[in-house]
Amino acid sequence: MVRTQVQLTEEQAKLLRQLAASKHLSVAEIIRQAVDNFLKSQVIVDLEEKKQRAIEAVGRFHSGVSDLSEAHDRHLTEAFDK
């Protein structure tokens, strides 16, 4: 285990102590569980995967407009004016 220090508000500390007592766990264990749950809910995509996803998206969509790269501002304005 790695020791770390975290500053909590008085209310957070109070509620954590109450929760820990009700579950017969330490405050540290409650915090570890919360961190685990938070980390599991996050999608971590590294830079190489982001690049690969962008490359795979190239050419997959078609606007049906032949001059989109030259007149994108006009097309965008027209699209939002509708």
Buried (B, 14 or more C-beta within 10 A) or exposed (E): EEEEEEEEEEEEEEEBEEEBEEEEBEBEEBBEEEEEEEEEEEEEEEEEEEEEEEEEEEEEEEEEEEEEEEEEEEBEEEEEEE
